C-alpha cells in the first residue's frame, strides 16, 4: 500500500463518534489512562513520520526506535516546516507548489485537495504565513472533541432547547481566504447540506449593522466569534439593537479577560466559554466556569518552556509553548513552537476538572522591547502588562498598541458607544505612561490617535504590534 493510501486509511479509521466515545471512556478511567493514550499515540506518530517523511527521518536520526517521551525530540517551528514543506509531508502528492496553486483560488475554499485533504492557511501575523494540510483523522478528532466539550458546557435543558429549535449555530469569522473555520464550515455544508443547514457563516469584515441584522433574522442558539467581535456584539445586545437568546457563546482565537467574560455573560444571558488552539494543533484547551482553560490531552501534548525550550514550572509564565498534534499524519506537527506565553495553574482548579489548567498571556512575538534611557540595555514589556492597564480603564471597547519607533508607541482606541472619547484617551495615555515610567521607560513617548484598531488579514485584532524586525 502506498504512503497516500496508508495515510487516508489511517484517517478513515478514526471517526468523530469513536473519538467522543474513547475520550469519555479514558476520562472515566482517570489521568493514567489519558497519559497511556498519549504515549501510545506519540510512539505511533513518530514511527509514521520517520517512515514517510524525509524531513523527520533526517531529524530523528540516532533516536531510539520507539519514542514515548516527547522531550527527547528536537523542536520544530513554522519557519522550518514551511521551508521544508515537501519533505515534511508524508504524501508525495502534497507539495508546496500544488498547495499554493490550490489556495490561490478562493473558489476552492473547503474543496478536497488531492481529492482527500483540507487545506488551511494562517494569516502570517507573526511574519511567516502557514499553509497546513489536514487529513480526515484531524477533522474527526476535532469534531469528536468538540462534541464531548459541548456536553459539558450545556445543561440538559439547553440540550432539549437546541434539539427542539434545530440547533442553529452562527460563526462570525474571517472569510475570503482558506482560513480553518471557513474552510471547515464550507466543506461541511457542501458535503452534508442537510445536517448543516442550520449553520451560518458570517464575515467578520462586514459592517456591524449588517451583522446585527442577519444575526437577528437567523436567531442562533449558539454563537461563536473572536473575543474582539463578541465585545462589539455585546455592546449591540446591551443597546437593544441585537436581540439574541443564545444557549451558549463561544469565544475563539483571542484572549478573553475574566471581567470581559462576565460582561458578555450578562449581556447575552448565557454561559461564555473559550477554546484555545491553533490551525496546526486543533483544540488544545477549553474553559471552565472559573475562567481557566483545561488542556484537552487526549490528542495533544503541550509543553510550557523558556527561551531555550527547557520546561518551566507551574505558576511561571512560559516564554513559549511546544505543541504536538497526535492526530494529523499527512503533515506531522511535533514539538512545534507556537509562540504563545502561558501560565499553568499550580494547584487543582476549583471547578473540579482534574486536567491541567492554564491561562494564555499573549504571544512571545508581541513582547515590546525598548532601549533604556542610556541605550546600554533593553527592557521588555509583555503585552499582558499593557493590556491590563487598558482593560481596567472604563469605556474602552477595543484597543491596539503599535510600536512606531524604538522609543515611541501609538495607541488606537475604539471607545464604548456613548462615551466621550477624549477623557477615555487621556485616561489610557496616563495609565500607559505611568506603567512605562515604573519600568524605567519614561523616555518612551505615547501618541493617542483617532485611528481605529485595524484587523489583520485573518480578521483578528492584534492588541500589540511590535516594531518590525529590520
Secondary structure as the mmCIF struct_conf table of DSSP 4:
data_model
#
loop_
_struct_conf.conf_type_id
_struct_conf.id
_struct_conf.beg_label_comp_id
_struct_conf.beg_label_asym_id
_struct_conf.beg_label_seq_id
_struct_conf.end_label_comp_id
_struct_conf.end_label_asym_id
_struct_conf.end_label_seq_id
HELX_RH_AL_P HELX_RH_AL_P1 UNK A 3 UNK A 12
TURN_TY1_P TURN_TY1_P1 UNK A 13 UNK A 13
HELX_RH_AL_P HELX_RH_AL_P2 UNK A 16 UNK A 29
HELX_RH_AL_P HELX_RH_AL_P3 UNK A 31 UNK A 52
HELX_RH_AL_P HELX_RH_AL_P4 UNK A 54 UNK A 59
TURN_TY1_P TURN_TY1_P2 UNK A 60 UNK A 62
BEND BEND1 UNK A 63 UNK A 63
BEND BEND2 UNK A 65 UNK A 66
HELX_RH_3T_P HELX_RH_3T_P1 UNK A 70 UNK A 72
BEND BEND3 UNK A 73 UNK A 73
HELX_LH_PP_P HELX_LH_PP_P1 UNK A 74 UNK A 75
STRN STRN1 UNK A 76 UNK A 77
HELX_RH_AL_P HELX_RH_AL_P5 UNK A 78 UNK A 83
TURN_TY1_P TURN_TY1_P3 UNK A 84 UNK A 84
HELX_RH_AL_P HELX_RH_AL_P6 UNK A 85 UNK A 88
BEND BEND4 UNK A 90 UNK A 91
TURN_TY1_P TURN_TY1_P4 UNK A 92 UNK A 93
HELX_RH_AL_P HELX_RH_AL_P7 UNK A 96 UNK A 103
TURN_TY1_P TURN_TY1_P5 UNK A 104 UNK A 104
HELX_RH_3T_P HELX_RH_3T_P2 UNK A 106 UNK A 108
TURN_TY1_P TURN_TY1_P6 UNK A 109 UNK A 110
STRN STRN2 UNK A 113 UNK A 113
TURN_TY1_P TURN_TY1_P7 UNK A 114 UNK A 116
STRN STRN3 UNK A 117 UNK A 117
STRN STRN4 UNK A 118 UNK A 121
TURN_TY1_P TURN_TY1_P8 UNK A 125 UNK A 126
BEND BEND5 UNK A 127 UNK A 128
STRN STRN5 UNK A 131 UNK A 134
HELX_RH_AL_P HELX_RH_AL_P8 UNK A 136 UNK A 153
BEND BEND6 UNK A 154 UNK A 154
HELX_RH_AL_P HELX_RH_AL_P9 UNK A 156 UNK A 164
TURN_TY1_P TURN_TY1_P9 UNK A 165 UNK A 166
STRN STRN6 UNK A 169 UNK A 173
BEND BEND7 UNK A 176 UNK A 177
HELX_RH_AL_P HELX_RH_AL_P10 UNK A 180 UNK A 191
TURN_TY1_P TURN_TY1_P10 UNK A 193 UNK A 198
STRN STRN7 UNK A 199 UNK A 203
TURN_TY1_P TURN_TY1_P11 UNK A 204 UNK A 205
BEND BEND8 UNK A 206 UNK A 206
HELX_RH_AL_P HELX_RH_AL_P11 UNK A 208 UNK A 218
BEND BEND9 UNK A 221 UNK A 221
STRN STRN8 UNK A 222 UNK A 226
HELX_RH_AL_P HELX_RH_AL_P12 UNK A 227 UNK A 238
TURN_TY1_P TURN_TY1_P12 UNK A 239 UNK A 240
BEND BEND10 UNK A 241 UNK A 242
BEND BEND11 UNK A 247 UNK A 247
STRN STRN9 UNK A 248 UNK A 252
BEND BEND12 UNK A 253 UNK A 254
HELX_RH_AL_P HELX_RH_AL_P13 UNK A 258 UNK A 268
TURN_TY1_P TURN_TY1_P13 UNK A 269 UNK A 269
BEND BEND13 UNK A 270 UNK A 270
STRN STRN10 UNK A 271 UNK A 278
TURN_TY1_P TURN_TY1_P14 UNK A 279 UNK A 281
STRN STRN11 UNK A 282 UNK A 287
TURN_TY1_P TURN_TY1_P15 UNK A 289 UNK A 290
BEND BEND14 UNK A 291 UNK A 291
HELX_LH_PP_P HELX_LH_PP_P2 UNK A 292 UNK A 292
STRN STRN12 UNK A 293 UNK A 295
TURN_TY1_P TURN_TY1_P16 UNK A 297 UNK A 298
BEND BEND15 UNK A 299 UNK A 299
STRN STRN13 UNK A 300 UNK A 305
TURN_TY1_P TURN_TY1_P17 UNK A 307 UNK A 308
BEND BEND16 UNK A 309 UNK A 309
STRN STRN14 UNK A 311 UNK A 311
TURN_TY1_P TURN_TY1_P18 UNK A 314 UNK A 315
BEND BEND17 UNK A 316 UNK A 316
STRN STRN15 UNK A 317 UNK A 317
BEND BEND18 UNK A 319 UNK A 319
STRN STRN16 UNK A 320 UNK A 325
BEND BEND19 UNK A 326 UNK A 327
TURN_TY1_P TURN_TY1_P19 UNK A 330 UNK A 331
BEND BEND20 UNK A 335 UNK A 335
STRN STRN17 UNK A 336 UNK A 337
STRN STRN18 UNK A 340 UNK A 344
BEND BEND21 UNK A 346 UNK A 347
TURN_TY1_P TURN_TY1_P20 UNK A 350 UNK A 351
BEND BEND22 UNK A 355 UNK A 355
STRN STRN19 UNK A 357 UNK A 363
HELX_RH_3T_P HELX_RH_3T_P3 UNK A 364 UNK A 366
STRN STRN20 UNK A 368 UNK A 371
TURN_TY1_P TURN_TY1_P21 UNK A 373 UNK A 374
BEND BEND23 UNK A 375 UNK A 377
STRN STRN21 UNK A 378 UNK A 381
HELX_RH_AL_P HELX_RH_AL_P14 UNK A 383 UNK A 391
TURN_TY1_P TURN_TY1_P22 UNK A 392 UNK A 392
BEND BEND24 UNK A 393 UNK A 393
TURN_TY1_P TURN_TY1_P23 UNK A 394 UNK A 395
STRN STRN22 UNK A 396 UNK A 405
TURN_TY1_P TURN_TY1_P24 UNK A 406 UNK A 407
STRN STRN23 UNK A 408 UNK A 415
HELX_LH_PP_P HELX_LH_PP_P3 UNK A 416 UNK A 416
TURN_TY1_P TURN_TY1_P25 UNK A 417 UNK A 418
HELX_RH_AL_P HELX_RH_AL_P15 UNK A 421 UNK A 438
TURN_TY1_P TURN_TY1_P26 UNK A 439 UNK A 440
TURN_TY1_P TURN_TY1_P27 UNK A 442 UNK A 443
BEND BEND25 UNK A 444 UNK A 444
STRN STRN24 UNK A 445 UNK A 449
BEND BEND26 UNK A 450 UNK A 450
HELX_LH_PP_P HELX_LH_PP_P4 UNK A 451 UNK A 453
TURN_TY1_P TURN_TY1_P28 UNK A 457 UNK A 458
BEND BEND27 UNK A 459 UNK A 459
BEND BEND28 UNK A 463 UNK A 463
STRN STRN25 UNK A 464 UNK A 465
HELX_LH_PP_P HELX_LH_PP_P5 UNK A 466 UNK A 469
#
